[in-house]
Amino acid sequence: MTVRDGMEWYRACDYAKAAEEFFQVVDEDNTNPKAWNALGICLNKLGQYQNADTCFEKALLLDPTNKTFTKNRIMNGSKIPKPNPILSALSRPWWQYVIAAFFLLFIVLIIVSALSGIRSG
């Protein structure tokens, strides 16, 4: 459970084992920015970009001027997929669409009744 053990696994390209080691290090001492950065690198290699971003963010909170941590976060951030606004809108529960439709219908009925009142008056 040391940074050195994690680095050995990382050099052996076993990023999952390295991530486990680094996770244990930050679990015991969450003020170690190098361990947070190393964990972020491993998670990035494993395709866990959002979790890696959290690690880089924690490393930068502990050492805000570290250019390597900043570079790693930027490079990782470019791999995080951007949400599609159309798909995220469609993922809302169906009842929200029903309420919105009734609300719009209500507004239309108010406008139509106001306009018919103007014509008959």
C-alpha positions, 0 to 999 in steps of 0.5 A: 500500500505505497506509492512505490508499489503502485508505480511498480504495477503501473510500469508493468502496465497493470493499471487496475492493480496500480489503481488499487494501490493508489486508492489505498494510499489516498484512502489512508492519506487523502492529502497526498497530491501525487497519489491522487494524480497517479490514481487519476492516470491509472483510471484514465488508462482504464477508460474511467475518465470522469473518475480520473477527472475527480482525482486530478481535481483533488490533486490540484486542490492540494497542489494548485500550481502543479503544471503536470497535474493541470496538464493531466486534467486537461488531457483527460478532460478531452476524453470525457464525452460531452452530453448530447442535449437532445438525448438528455432532454429525452431521458426525462420522465414521460410525465414531465412531457404530459404536464408540459403539454397540458400547460401549453394547451391551457395557455392556448385555450386562454389565448383563444378565449381572450381573442374570441372575447375581443371579437364578440365585444 
